[in-house]
Amino acid sequence: MLRRRMKRRRKCSYIIIMNPRRSRTCRSIFFFYGHRVPAKGGESPISSSLELFQRAREDIPDFIEEIAEKGILSKVTYKVEKQYEGGSTLAQAFGKEIQEGDDEGTRRAKIEQQIRRYGRGEHTKWEWTDDGKTLVLTHHLPAIRTQPNTNLPTFFTSLAAYYKSASGGRKNVTQQMYGDGTPIPEKYTKALADITDDIRVLHKWERGDVLVYDNIIAQHGRQLWEGGQEDRVVLASLWDGIVPGQYQSSKSSWAEVVKANEA
């Protein structure tokens, strides 16, 4: 059965985004509603993760072979204060159960419980630093998954967005490596970003638009716009459904795709 998640889209500074937080679990279907649209800009770029995989397999086959075998090690640093415009604070990411008056031990326990909801067991690790003001979260994830029913491989990562955001000075916030901890050569992440730009289409919003989006086989983002945050309001309803399958060349337990547990 599908399960709904409601939230408001936030402004960001990069173009195509498959957020690493979302790639840890799987929201299958998104419904977007154009509640308020800017006079200029604010389009939603959309690209096919199926086509991205096919193009990458043709252009950088060695990378596809290696990423299928090793997976991705995603390391994200969360702090009490926001680290960049559009980023999440520690409380915004994992603090939905925290109440005013909770002591530090209780706050940590509630945050860690939210992390355990990912259901990835030994493949999710975290470390508290800076006297509890910083959390470093590490996931070992499959980069390639398969579409339900067709079994077609889909490239389900944020590596293209990572290349652009890292180029913009966010390397200290998010690190994306091969699953064994070795670095992914920049030539590969750049190639993924270039392919993504090449295959994308731009949806120009009109007020009242409804866009239905398959999160398993597509990537999305937003363009910058003229005006303030209040000039572009796109509501999103996120639904859980059938999880994507495990790619045949990714054989270890880290490559299994799981649903997040209920809170």
N, C-alpha and C positions, 0 to 999 in steps of 0.2 A: 504494500500500500504506500502511496506517496505521502510524504510528510512535509508540511510547509514551514519555511523560515522567512520572516519578514525583516527587512532592514533597508535603510536609506543609503544610496551610493555616495561615497565620499570623493572629493576632488583629489586627483593625483597628477603627477608631473611627467609620467611616461605614457606611451601610446598603447601598446598591447600589454595586457596583464593577465597572467594566469597565476594568481597569488599563491605562494608556497603554503600558506595556511590552508587554502582550499584544496591543494593537491594532496594534503595528508589524509583527507577523507574524501567523500564524493557526494556532491550535490548534483543530481542528474539533470534536472530541468529547471531553467530560470524563466520567470515571466518578468519582463521589464515594462514599466508604464511611464510614458513621458508626461509628467505632471506639469512641469514648467520648463520651457526651452529658451536658451539664450538667442539673442539676435544674430550672433556670429560665433561659429565654433561649437565645441561640445559634442561633435559627432562620436558615435561608437564604432571603432574599428572592429571588424569580425574576421577571423581567419579559420580555416579548416585544419584541425589537428591531424586528420587523416592525410590531407595533402602535404602537410608539413613533414610527416613521417616519410612519405614516398619521396619527396624532393630531397630530404636529408639522406635517405638511403642511396639515392643516385649521386648526390654531390659529395657527401662525406661518409662513405660506407664504413670506414674504419671506426669512426666515432659511434655510429649506430651499433656496431658489433661490441664495442667496449662498454657503452652505456647499458646495453641489454644484459651483459654479463655481470657488471658491477653495480648498476643502479646509481642513485644519487644520494649523497650525504648532504642534507640541508641543515645548516646551522644558522639560527636566527637569534639575535640578541634583543631582549625586551628590557626597557627601563621604566622607572616610575614616571619620568618625564618623557614627552614625545621627542623623538630624535630628529624628525624631519616632517615637513608639511605633508599631510596625508597618511603618516605612519600611525601605528597603534601604540598606546602606552601599555604597560603591563596589566593594569586594571581593565582596560578596554579589551585586551586580548583574552584574558582568562579570569577576570574578577567579577563575573556576573553574580556569584553567590556571596561576595564579600559585603558585610554590613558595617555601617558606621559603629565604631566602638570595638571592632574585632582587634585583638592583639596581634603581634607579628606572627606568632606561631599559628594562630587560627587562619590568618590571611594566607600564609604559605600553604597550609594544608588544603585550603579551598582551591587555591590556584593549581596545586599538584593534582587534585582530584579532577579538575577540568582537563588537564593534560592527559591523564589516564583514560579519559573518555575516547581518545583516539583509537584505543584498542590495539596498539601495535607492540605491546609488551616490550621485549628486549631491544626492539628496533627504534624505540624512542627513549632518549635520555635527556636529563636536564641537570644544570648546575647553578646554584645560587652564588653570586659574588657581590662585592661592594656592600657588605652588611645587609644583604637582602633587598637592595635597591635595583639589582640587575639579575636577570634570568637568562641563561644561555640554553636554548632548546635545540636538540639535534635529532633529526629523523633520518633513517635509512629507508629510501623509497624507491619504487619502480618508476623509471622514466617512461617506459612504454607499456601501455595497457591495451586491452582489446575491446572493441565495441560489442555489446551484447547482441546476440542473434546472428550478426554477420561474422564475428570473430576477426574483423579487420583491425590491424594495429593502429593505435592512435598515440601521438606523442603528447603525453600528459605531464608537462613540466612548465616551469616559469623561467627557463634558461634564457629565452629571448629577452624577456623583461629584465632579467638579472643582468644581462650584458649592458643594457641601456642604463639601468639604475646604478650599476657599479661604475660605469663611465662617468656618472654624474656625482660620484663621491659617496656612495652608500656602502662601500665594501666592508665597513666596520659594523654594519647592521645585519647584513645577510651574506652568507658564504654558501656557494654551491660547488660541491666537489664530486668526484667519483666516489662510489660507495666505500672504497678502500682508503679514502682520505687523501688520495693524490689529486693534484689540481687538474681541472679540465682546461685544456689549451684555449686561449682566447680566440684563436682562429675558428674554433668550432662554435662557440657561443655567438660570435659575430656572424658566422654563416647562418645560424638559426634565426638571428634577428633580421638579416637581409632577406631570407626566404619568407619570413613572416610578413615583412613589409611588402614584398612582391605579390603575395597571394591575398592580401587583405582587401576587404571592401569597407566603405564607410557608410554607416546608416545615419542620415541627417534627420534628427528628431523633429517631429511636429507635435504640438500639444494633443494629447489623447492617444498617441501611438501605443500599441501593445506589441512587444517583440518577444516571441517564444524562442528559447535558445537551448540547444542541447550541449550541456557542459562537458560531456564525455568526448565529443568529437569536434569541439570548436574552442577558440580562444576569443576573449573580448577585452575591450579597454575603453578609454575615452580620450578625446582630444581636449586640449586646453580651449578655453572660451573667453570671450570678452565679458567683463562684468564680475560680480561677486558670487560667492557660494550660493546665495539665494536665487540667482538667475538661472540655475540649472538644477532641477530636481527630478531625478529619475528613480522611481521606486522599484524595488526588486523583491520578488517572492521566490524563494529557493526551495525546491522540492527534492526530497530523497526518493530514490527509485532503485532499479536494478544496478548493482555495482558492476563496473567493468571487469573484464577477465584478466587473467595472468598471461603475459606474453610467453610464448613457447620457449624462447631462448633465455628467459629469466627464470631460473629453476629453483632458487633458494627461497627460504621462508620470508625474507624481506620483500619479495616480489608479490606476495599475496595482497590483494586489495580487500579492505575491510570497511564496514560501516562504523561510524562513531557510536559509542554506547549512549543510551539516554542519560540525561543528568539525574 
